[in-house]
């Protein structure tokens, strides 16, 4: 678009939509945000009103700090999680399980606390794979994360200078083989982009470095509080929010979006930003696209606990990790899934991987009860009893309110090409920017905000802003 801002409509009040609205409003645009839900936060706003639909932790703390600085907001309260997560191996009988609680290198300052929990062979393999993950991440970040969507020339330059170090043509499962205990540990990072780890390319191994190198961080108040702060700042900049407004169709003429038909009537604007799932945007435009496999969805339980259990992450492995993914590929809710448990005071969040099939949920509470039984069976003595006041299930049908089929990250990043995300433009549409976790640079709250901030900026011809993404500790340093 690249001219003086007028009236811009943003579809979606998740983190990408909020970041887009704030960038536009700072540039002087009149901004209206349309969202099908009744409050800001996107996926984080599903379920209980007092509860973030997800953990209260984040990665890439530098992006949160930079965004708050750009918006003249007080610095966010971030505290490093130590350890990052505690992993519990399957135990046939109580007391026989094994745990692993790695520390992030740039938080702990040393690998020793992590390596001391492993055998010599496991430790050597851990050090080797961590170094490989760091190399892949540092190679990819300037092109695929903290820069505009790459051009063909930039992709070619990466391929010629760095690409071979990402093991093209090698599967992640083959690349990270480390024995029965550690292989699932390395595989699970690919699920952060919605991948089936047994179909993911080796290049997704770079995700592990973000957590194991730079750390996991507790965000005071959680994601819902962050959404509230960004929403309040947007209101101060005169952004108008229209909640309970589901887009049904985008009206296009002469290569421009003129307006949106919603279930609350029509809205017109000079330019548009869609922070919704890209597949939904294309459907509203009537644009046909070759169907691609969707990434995984989730089945979650929001738990109110009877007592404060502090802050911690736990992952409980099933007896056979591969069988979980066989179930998901077959379109079934897994019978014996990996359990991700996040504790935050008197709240807890339990999540398992699920296929992107909203129609599966004839009885979500029945599956929720199964998960609760599995959880109680796998809890170590120090976490028992986990007494629950009440709970609410959120499955693919609920996540389908904010993404096509309930896929949390859009299309599946399988194969070398599948790991590339579409850019911020839609062919033949001049006044629309597509942002969010289903496009460049990828999923997760920090990258979604980066996408919203810069995709909206590109629409107005503003300079790209990496939000401090490359401002990270050097070798031997820890976070200040």
C-alpha positions in Angstrom: 0.0 0.0 0.0 2.7 2.4 1.1 0.9 5.7 1.5 -0.6 7.7 4.3 -2.7 5.5 6.6 -6.5 5.8 6.5 -8.9 3.4 8.0 -7.5 -0.1 8.5 -9.5 -3.1 9.7 -7.7 -5.9 11.6 -9.3 -9.4 11.7 -8.4 -11.1 14.9 -7.6 -9.9 18.4 -5.0 -12.5 19.2 -1.4 -11.5 19.8 -0.6 -11.0 16.1 -3.8 -8.9 15.6 -3.1 -6.8 18.7 0.5 -6.2 17.6 -0.7 -5.2 14.1 -3.3 -2.9 15.5 -0.8 -1.2 17.8 1.7 -0.7 14.9 -1.0 0.8 12.7 -2.3 3.1 15.4 1.1 4.4 16.2 1.6 5.2 12.6 -1.6 7.3 12.6 -4.1 4.9 11.1 -7.7 4.7 12.3 -8.0 1.1 13.3 -10.9 -1.2 13.9 -10.4 -4.8 15.1 -13.0 -7.5 14.4 -12.9 -10.7 16.5 -15.3 -13.6 16.7 -14.6 -14.1 20.4 -15.8 -11.8 23.3 -12.3 -10.7 24.5 -8.7 -10.3 23.3 -6.2 -13.1 23.3 -7.1 -15.5 20.5 -6.4 -19.1 21.6 -5.4 -17.8 25.0 -8.9 -16.4 25.5 -10.7 -19.8 25.2 -12.3 -21.4 28.2 -12.5 -20.0 31.7 -12.6 -16.2 31.9 -9.9 -16.1 34.6 -7.6 -18.5 32.9 -5.2 -18.3 30.0 -5.9 -21.2 27.6 -2.3 -22.3 27.7 0.8 -22.1 29.9 2.0 -18.9 31.5 5.5 -19.3 30.1 7.1 -17.9 26.9 10.3 -18.1 25.0 12.3 -15.3 23.3 12.1 -12.8 26.2 13.9 -10.2 24.1 10.8 -9.8 21.8 8.5 -9.1 24.8 10.9 -6.6 26.2 11.3 -4.8 22.9 7.6 -4.7 22.1 6.9 -3.2 25.5 9.6 -0.6 25.0 8.2 0.4 21.5 4.8 0.9 23.2 6.1 2.8 26.2 4.8 0.1 28.5 6.6 -1.0 31.7 9.0 -3.8 31.1 7.2 -7.2 31.4 7.9 -9.3 34.5 9.8 -12.3 33.2 11.4 -15.0 35.4 13.5 -17.8 34.0 12.0 -21.3 34.6 14.6 -23.5 36.4 14.6 -26.2 35.2 12.9 -25.6 31.9 10.8 -28.7 32.2 10.9 -31.9 34.2 10.5 -35.0 32.0 9.2 -38.2 33.5 9.8 -41.5 31.7 7.1 -44.1 31.6 7.3 -46.4 34.7 5.6 -49.8 34.7 5.5 -49.6 38.5 5.6 -46.7 41.0 9.1 -45.7 42.0 10.7 -47.1 38.8 10.5 -44.0 36.7 13.4 -41.8 35.6 13.3 -38.0 35.4 15.3 -35.5 33.4 15.2 -31.7 34.3 17.5 -29.8 31.9 18.6 -26.2 32.5 18.8 -23.6 29.7 22.5 -22.9 28.9 22.2 -19.1 28.9 20.2 -19.2 32.2 22.4 -21.7 34.1 25.6 -20.5 32.5 26.9 -24.1 32.2 25.8 -27.5 30.9 27.0 -29.2 34.1 23.6 -29.3 35.9 22.1 -30.9 32.8 24.9 -33.4 31.9 25.1 -34.6 35.5 21.7 -36.2 35.1 22.8 -38.3 32.1 25.1 -41.2 31.4 28.4 -40.4 29.7 27.1 -41.6 26.4 23.8 -39.7 26.7 25.7 -36.6 27.8 28.0 -36.7 24.8 25.0 -37.0 22.5 23.2 -34.2 24.3 26.1 -31.9 23.9 26.4 -32.7 20.3 22.8 -32.3 19.4 22.5 -29.1 21.4 25.5 -27.6 19.5 23.8 -28.7 16.2 20.6 -27.1 17.2 22.4 -23.9 18.1 24.2 -23.9 14.7 20.9 -24.5 12.8 19.2 -21.7 14.7 21.9 -19.1 14.2 22.1 -20.0 10.6 18.4 -19.7 10.0 17.4 -16.8 12.3 18.6 -13.9 10.1 16.8 -15.2 7.1 13.7 -17.0 8.4 12.9 -15.4 11.7 14.2 -11.8 12.1 13.8 -10.4 8.7 11.0 -9.9 6.1 9.7 -13.0 4.3 12.7 -14.2 2.3 13.0 -13.6 -1.4 14.1 -16.3 -3.8 17.6 -14.7 -3.9 17.9 -14.8 -0.1 16.6 -18.4 0.0 19.2 -19.4 -2.6 22.0 -17.6 -0.6 20.9 -19.5 2.6 20.9 -22.8 0.7 24.3 -22.2 -0.7 26.0 -20.9 2.4 24.2 -22.6 5.3 21.6 -25.0 4.0 23.7 -28.1 4.0 24.3 -27.7 7.7 20.6 -28.2 8.3 20.8 -31.8 7.0 18.4 -31.4 4.0 16.8 -34.7 3.0 17.2 -36.1 6.5 14.3 -36.7 8.8 14.2 -35.3 12.3 13.6 -38.8 13.7 16.8 -40.1 12.1 18.8 -37.0 13.0 18.1 -37.0 16.7 18.3 -40.8 17.5 19.6 -41.0 21.1 18.2 -44.1 22.7 14.8 -44.9 24.2 14.9 -42.3 26.9 16.3 -39.2 25.1 14.9 -39.6 21.5 11.4 -38.5 22.4 12.9 -35.6 24.3 14.5 -34.2 21.1 11.5 -35.2 18.9 8.9 -33.3 20.8 10.3 -29.8 20.0 8.9 -30.2 16.4 5.4 -30.2 17.9 5.9 -26.5 18.7 5.2 -25.9 15.0 2.4 -28.4 14.8 4.6 -31.2 13.2 4.3 -34.9 13.5 7.9 -35.4 14.7 8.2 -38.6 12.7 7.4 -36.7 9.5 9.3 -33.5 10.3 12.5 -32.5 8.5 15.8 -32.4 10.4 15.9 -28.5 10.1 13.2 -28.3 12.8 15.8 -29.4 15.3 16.7 -25.7 15.5 13.6 -25.2 17.7 15.3 -27.0 20.6 17.9 -24.3 20.9 15.3 -21.6 21.7 14.3 -23.4 24.8 17.5 -25.3 25.8 19.8 -22.4 24.9 17.9 -19.2 25.7 15.4 -20.5 28.2 11.8 -20.7 29.2 10.3 -17.7 31.0 7.4 -17.3 33.4 5.3 -14.3 32.4 3.7 -12.7 35.3 -0.1 -13.0 35.0 0.2 -15.2 32.0 -0.8 -14.7 28.4 -4.3 -13.4 29.2 -2.8 -10.6 31.3 -0.4 -9.8 28.4 -3.4 -9.6 26.0 -5.1 -7.3 28.5 -2.1 -4.9 28.6 -1.9 -4.8 24.8 -5.6 -4.3 24.5 -5.6 -1.4 27.0 -2.7 0.3 25.2 -4.7 -0.1 21.9 -7.7 1.6 23.5 -5.5 4.5 24.6 -4.5 4.8 20.9 -8.2 5.0 19.9 -8.3 1.5 18.4 -11.9 0.3 18.2 -12.7 -3.3 19.0 -15.8 -5.1 17.7 -16.0 -8.4 19.6 -18.5 -11.2 18.8 -18.0 -10.3 15.1 -17.3 -13.4 12.9 -16.2 -12.7 9.4 -18.1 -14.7 6.8 -16.8 -13.2 3.5 -14.4 -10.5 2.2 -15.7 -8.4 -0.7 -13.0 -7.9 -3.4 -13.1 -5.6 -6.4 -10.2 -4.5 -8.6 -7.6 -6.4 -6.6 -8.7 -4.7 -3.3 -10.7 -5.8 -0.3 -13.5 -3.3 0.1 -15.3 -4.7 3.1 -16.2 -7.7 5.2 -19.6 -9.4 5.6 -19.9 -10.5 9.2 -22.7 -11.9 11.4 -23.1 -8.4 12.7 -23.4 -6.7 9.3 -20.9 -5.2 6.9 -17.7 -3.4 7.7 -15.7 -1.2 5.2 -12.0 -0.1 5.4 -9.3 1.3 3.2 -6.9 -1.5 4.0 -7.0 -4.9 5.8 -4.8 -7.0 8.0 -5.9 -10.6 8.6 -4.4 -12.2 11.8 -6.7 -15.2 11.3 -5.5 -18.6 10.1 -4.4 -18.1 6.5 -6.6 -20.9 5.3 -9.6 -19.0 6.8 -8.5 -15.8 5.0 -8.3 -17.5 1.7 -11.7 -19.0 2.2 -13.2 -15.6 2.9 -11.6 -14.3 -0.3 -12.9 -17.3 -2.3 -9.3 -18.1 -3.3 -8.8 -21.8 -4.1 -5.6 -23.3 -2.8 -4.1 -26.8 -3.1 -5.1 -28.7 0.1 -2.2 -29.3 2.4 -2.1 -31.5 5.5 -2.9 -29.6 8.7 -0.7 -29.5 11.7 -1.7 -31.0 15.0 -4.4 -29.7 17.3 -4.6 -30.1 21.0 -6.9 -31.4 23.7 -6.5 -29.4 26.9 -7.9 -29.3 30.4 -8.0 -26.1 32.4 -7.8 -27.2 36.1 -8.7 -25.2 39.2 -6.7 -26.7 42.1 -7.6 -26.8 45.7 -4.2 -25.6 46.8 -1.3 -23.6 45.5 1.2 -25.9 43.8 3.8 -23.3 42.7 5.1 -22.9 39.2 6.5 -25.8 37.2 6.4 -27.7 33.9 6.2 -31.5 33.7 6.0 -33.8 30.8 5.0 -37.5 31.3 6.0 -39.8 28.5 3.7 -42.7 27.4 5.0 -46.3 27.2 5.4 -45.9 23.4 5.8 -42.4 22.0 5.5 -43.6 18.4 2.1 -45.2 19.0 0.7 -41.8 20.1 1.5 -40.4 16.6 0.1 -43.5 14.9 -3.2 -42.8 16.6 -3.1 -39.1 15.5 -2.2 -40.0 11.9 -5.2 -42.4 11.9 -7.4 -39.5 13.1 -7.9 -40.7 16.6 -7.5 -39.1 20.0 -4.4 -40.9 21.3 -5.1 -43.6 23.8 -1.9 -43.2 25.7 -0.6 -39.7 25.0 2.3 -37.6 26.2 0.9 -35.4 29.0 2.1 -31.8 29.3 1.3 -30.4 32.7 1.9 -26.7 33.7 1.4 -25.7 37.3 0.8 -22.1 38.2 -0.4 -21.6 41.7 -4.0 -22.8 42.0 -4.3 -23.2 38.3 -3.0 -26.0 36.1 -3.1 -26.7 32.4 -3.0 -30.2 31.0 -2.4 -30.6 27.2 -2.0 -33.5 24.8 -1.5 -33.7 21.1 -4.6 -34.4 19.0 -5.6 -34.6 15.3 -7.1 -31.5 13.7 -10.6 -33.1 13.6 -13.3 -31.2 15.4 -15.8 -33.9 14.7 -14.1 -36.3 17.1 -15.5 -34.7 20.2 -18.8 -36.4 20.9 -18.0 -36.7 24.6 -15.1 -34.3 25.5 -15.5 -34.8 29.2 -15.2 -38.5 28.8 -11.8 -38.1 27.2 -10.9 -35.5 29.8 -11.7 -38.0 32.5 -9.3 -40.5 30.8 -6.6 -37.9 30.8 -7.1 -37.1 34.4 -6.8 -40.8 35.3 -3.6 -41.1 33.3 -2.2 -38.0 35.0 -3.0 -39.3 38.5 -1.4 -42.6 37.6 1.8 -41.0 36.3 2.3 -38.3 39.0 5.4 -38.9 41.2 4.9 -39.0 44.9 6.1 -35.4 45.4 3.2 -34.1 43.3 0.5 -36.3 44.8 -2.3 -35.7 45.5 -3.2 -33.2 42.8 -6.6 -32.2 44.1 -8.9 -30.6 41.5 -11.7 -28.2 42.4 -13.2 -28.1 38.8 -12.0 -28.4 35.3 -13.0 -27.6 31.7 -12.0 -29.5 28.5 -10.9 -27.7 25.3 -10.5 -29.9 22.3 -10.1 -29.5 18.5 -13.7 -28.3 18.2 -13.0 -25.4 20.6 -9.7 -24.6 18.9 -11.6 -24.6 15.5 -13.2 -21.4 16.6 -9.9 -19.7 15.9 -8.2 -21.9 13.4 -9.2 -24.1 10.5 -9.9 -27.6 11.8 -8.5 -26.7 15.1 -4.9 -27.0 13.8 -2.9 -24.8 16.2 -0.3 -23.7 13.7 -1.9 -24.0 10.3 -0.5 -26.4 7.8 1.9 -29.2 8.8 5.6 -28.3 8.5 6.5 -31.6 6.9 9.2 -32.1 4.3 11.8 -29.5 3.5 9.4 -27.2 1.7 6.7 -27.6 4.4 8.9 -25.8 6.9 8.7 -22.6 4.9 5.9 -20.3 5.8 3.9 -18.1 3.3 4.7 -14.4 3.4 2.5 -11.5 4.3 0.9 -10.9 1.0 -2.0 -12.6 -0.8 -1.7 -12.9 -4.6 -3.7 -10.2 -6.5 -4.8 -8.4 -3.4 -3.0 -5.1 -2.9 -4.5 -3.8 0.3 -4.4 -6.9 2.5 -1.6 -8.2 4.8 -1.8 -11.7 6.2 -0.1 -12.1 9.6 0.0 -14.5 12.5 1.2 -17.9 13.4 0.3 -19.6 10.1 2.6 -17.4 8.0 6.1 -16.0 8.3 8.0 -16.3 10.6 5.9 -19.0 12.3 3.8 -20.0 15.3 4.0 -19.3 19.0 3.3 -16.0 20.8 6.6 -14.2 20.2 6.8 -15.0 16.5 3.1 -14.2 16.0 3.6 -10.8 17.5 6.6 -10.2 15.3 4.5 -11.2 12.3 1.7 -8.8 13.3 4.0 -5.9 14.0 5.9 -6.2 10.8 3.2 -7.4 8.4 1.1 -4.4 9.3 4.2 -2.2 9.0 4.9 -3.5 5.5 1.3 -2.6 4.5 2.1 1.0 5.3 5.6 0.9 4.0 7.2 1.1 7.5 10.7 -0.1 8.1 11.1 -3.7 9.3 11.7 -4.0 13.1 13.2 -7.3 14.4 12.0 -6.4 18.0 15.4 -7.2 19.3 15.2 -10.8 18.1 19.0 -11.1 17.5 19.9 -9.4 20.8 20.8 -12.6 22.6 23.7 -13.7 24.9 26.9 -14.7 23.2 28.9 -17.8 24.0 29.7 -18.0 27.7 27.2 -15.3 28.6 23.9 -15.4 30.4 20.9 -13.1 30.2 21.4 -9.8 31.9 
